[in-house]
Amino acid sequence: MEKRNLETCFSPALFEADLHRDSIVVIIDILRASSAICTAFENGAASIIPVSEVEEAMDYKKKGFLVAAERDGFVLDFADFGNSPFNFTKEKAEGRTIVYSTTNGTGLINLTSSSYMTVIGSFLNFSALTKWLLKQDRNVLLLCAGWKNRFNIEDTVCAGAIAETLMNSNQFLTICDSTYAAIDLWSLAQPDIAGYIEKAAQRSRLRNKKLDDCIQFCLTPDYTDKIPFMKNGVLIDIMSIKGEF
């Protein structure tokens, strides 16, 4: 297997779809969308339908779907719950198809539809994800959700952790400055990840809205071995597709 290319993108605004049609795109939105999605599958969700627009989420609700939807951290009035991973309990998620709409993450999932594959990454599924990526004969793009098209610290730190593991395998190469910068940021954060994340703007936003109870959980490594990926517009667990990967 030849070495594959590894790139990192700090913001959806920088994503160039045409350059990544043959790549696996890993979407990283650890506070809180990608962490919530991984938690939902760990707790037995059958599938998740990511939608970008509030109106689309409302239409699904009218059709009887279970809907998780928020904007700027606050649960929308028609939704069953928001995007804290603590909402996606076994009692709520097991066996269910959940419609999911968030400020940043779900729009980004749909933005990458032309890539070879889109998967969801977080600290929660870190080891399962990196081991799986190492087995795939594909280039990889680590795509940070950021905040409203801006760079953020927490997603970049997670991207750096994933990038370091892939690069240390000697199976990947990179000439991407963003990848090196993400690895450097991870090296700064690694001794005390929670302490480092304290300086992140999203950490302050969540604290101010009293939505920060899940932050330590979102930084927990290897809570699950689930790897959510997009298939025909729906997120499912990659390991449920027997024989394909």
C-alpha positions in Angstrom: 0.0 0.0 0.0 1.5 3.4 -1.0 1.5 6.2 1.4 -1.7 8.2 1.4 -2.1 12.0 1.7 -3.3 13.6 4.9 -4.8 17.1 5.0 -6.5 19.2 7.6 -9.1 21.9 7.0 -9.8 24.4 9.9 -13.1 25.7 8.7 -16.0 24.7 6.3 -15.3 28.0 4.5 -11.9 26.5 3.4 -13.3 23.2 2.2 -12.8 22.6 -1.5 -15.1 19.7 -2.5 -13.6 19.1 -5.9 -10.2 18.4 -4.4 -11.5 15.6 -2.1 -13.8 13.5 -4.2 -11.5 10.5 -3.7 -10.8 11.2 0.0 -12.3 10.0 3.3 -13.5 13.2 5.1 -13.5 13.0 8.8 -15.9 15.6 10.3 -14.8 16.9 13.8 -17.2 18.9 15.9 -16.4 17.8 19.5 -18.4 20.4 21.4 -20.9 18.9 20.7 -22.3 17.5 17.4 -19.8 14.7 16.6 -19.6 13.7 20.2 -23.4 13.5 20.4 -23.6 11.4 17.2 -21.1 8.9 18.4 -23.0 8.7 21.7 -26.2 8.1 19.9 -24.8 5.1 18.1 -23.1 3.7 21.2 -26.6 3.8 22.8 -28.2 1.9 20.0 -29.5 4.4 17.5 -30.4 2.8 14.2 -29.6 5.8 12.1 -29.4 9.6 12.1 -30.7 11.9 9.4 -28.6 15.1 9.4 -30.5 18.2 8.1 -29.2 21.7 7.6 -32.3 23.8 7.8 -34.7 24.3 10.7 -37.7 24.1 8.3 -36.6 20.6 7.2 -36.3 19.5 10.8 -39.8 20.8 11.5 -41.2 18.8 8.5 -39.6 15.6 9.9 -41.2 16.3 13.3 -44.6 16.7 11.7 -44.1 13.3 10.1 -43.5 11.7 13.5 -39.7 11.5 13.7 -37.7 12.0 16.8 -35.9 15.3 16.4 -32.8 16.7 18.0 -32.3 20.3 17.0 -30.6 23.4 18.3 -29.3 26.7 17.2 -26.5 28.5 19.2 -26.8 25.8 21.8 -30.5 26.3 22.6 -33.1 23.6 21.9 -35.6 24.6 19.2 -39.1 24.8 20.5 -40.5 22.0 18.4 -37.6 19.6 19.0 -37.6 16.6 21.4 -34.1 17.6 22.7 -30.9 19.4 21.7 -27.4 18.3 20.9 -25.8 17.5 24.3 -24.5 13.9 24.1 -26.3 13.3 27.4 -29.6 13.7 25.6 -28.9 10.6 23.5 -29.6 8.1 26.2 -30.2 4.4 25.5 -33.9 4.9 26.4 -34.3 7.6 23.8 -31.9 6.4 21.1 -32.0 2.6 21.0 -33.5 1.3 17.7 -34.6 4.8 16.6 -34.0 6.9 13.6 -33.2 10.4 14.8 -33.4 13.6 12.8 -30.5 15.9 13.8 -30.0 19.6 13.1 -27.3 21.8 14.6 -25.7 25.2 14.2 -22.5 23.9 12.6 -22.1 20.1 12.4 -25.0 18.9 10.3 -24.7 21.4 7.5 -21.0 20.4 7.3 -22.0 16.7 6.9 -24.1 17.5 3.9 -21.4 19.8 2.4 -19.1 16.8 2.0 -21.5 14.6 0.1 -19.3 14.5 -3.0 -16.4 13.0 -1.1 -15.6 9.3 -1.3 -16.9 8.9 2.2 -17.8 11.0 5.2 -17.3 9.7 8.7 -17.7 11.3 12.1 -14.7 11.8 14.4 -14.3 12.7 18.0 -12.3 11.8 21.1 -15.1 9.4 22.0 -14.3 7.1 19.0 -10.6 8.0 18.7 -9.0 4.6 18.6 -11.6 2.8 16.6 -11.5 5.6 14.0 -7.8 5.9 13.7 -7.4 2.1 13.4 -10.0 2.0 10.7 -8.5 4.8 8.8 -5.1 3.1 8.8 -6.8 0.1 7.1 -8.3 2.1 4.2 -6.4 2.7 1.0 -7.6 6.3 0.8 -6.4 9.9 1.3 -7.8 11.5 4.4 -9.1 15.0 5.1 -9.7 16.1 8.7 -12.4 18.7 8.5 -13.0 20.9 11.6 -16.5 22.3 12.0 -15.2 25.4 13.6 -17.6 28.1 14.7 -19.7 29.8 12.0 -16.9 29.4 9.4 -14.2 30.5 11.9 -11.3 28.5 13.3 -11.7 27.0 16.7 -9.4 25.4 19.2 -11.2 22.3 20.3 -11.8 20.7 16.9 -8.3 21.5 15.8 -6.8 19.9 18.9 -8.8 16.7 18.1 -7.7 16.9 14.5 -4.1 17.1 15.7 -4.5 14.0 17.9 -5.9 12.0 14.9 -3.2 13.4 12.6 -0.4 12.6 14.9 -1.5 8.9 15.2 -1.9 8.6 11.4 1.5 10.2 10.7 3.3 8.1 13.3 2.1 5.0 11.5 4.3 5.8 8.6 1.4 5.1 6.3 0.6 8.8 5.6 2.5 11.8 4.3 1.5 15.4 4.3 2.7 18.7 2.9 -0.2 20.5 4.6 0.7 23.3 7.0 -2.7 23.0 8.7 -1.9 19.3 9.6 1.4 20.3 11.2 -0.2 23.2 13.0 -3.0 20.9 14.4 -0.4 18.4 15.6 1.6 21.2 17.3 -1.6 22.5 19.0 -2.4 18.9 20.2 1.1 18.6 21.6 0.5 21.8 23.6 -2.9 20.6 24.8 -2.1 16.9 25.5 -0.7 17.3 29.1 -4.0 18.8 30.2 -6.6 18.7 27.5 -9.5 20.0 29.6 -7.3 22.8 31.0 -6.2 23.8 27.5 -9.8 23.8 26.2 -10.7 26.3 28.9 -9.4 29.0 26.6 -11.6 28.0 23.7 -14.4 30.4 22.8 -17.0 27.7 22.6 -16.1 26.6 26.1 -17.0 30.1 27.3 -20.2 30.2 25.2 -21.4 26.9 26.7 -20.5 28.0 30.2 -22.4 31.3 29.8 -25.5 29.4 28.5 -25.1 26.8 31.3 -24.6 24.1 28.7 -21.1 23.0 29.7 -21.9 19.9 31.8 -20.8 17.6 29.0 -17.4 19.1 28.2 -15.3 16.6 30.2 -17.3 13.7 28.6 -16.7 15.1 25.1 -12.9 14.9 25.9 -13.1 11.3 27.0 -11.1 8.9 24.8 -12.5 5.6 23.5 -16.0 5.7 25.0 -17.2 3.9 21.9 -16.0 1.8 18.9 -18.8 3.1 16.7 -17.8 5.0 13.5 -20.8 6.8 12.0 -20.7 7.4 8.3 -22.9 8.7 5.6 -24.7 6.3 3.3 -27.5 7.6 1.0 -28.0 10.7 3.0 -28.2 8.9 6.4 -25.7 8.3 9.1 -25.2 4.7 10.2 -22.6 2.7 12.0 -19.9 1.6 9.6 -19.6 -1.8 11.3 -23.2 -2.5 10.6 -22.3 -2.9 6.9 -20.9 -6.4 6.9 -18.3 -7.2 4.4 -17.9 -3.8 2.8 -15.0 -2.4 5.0 
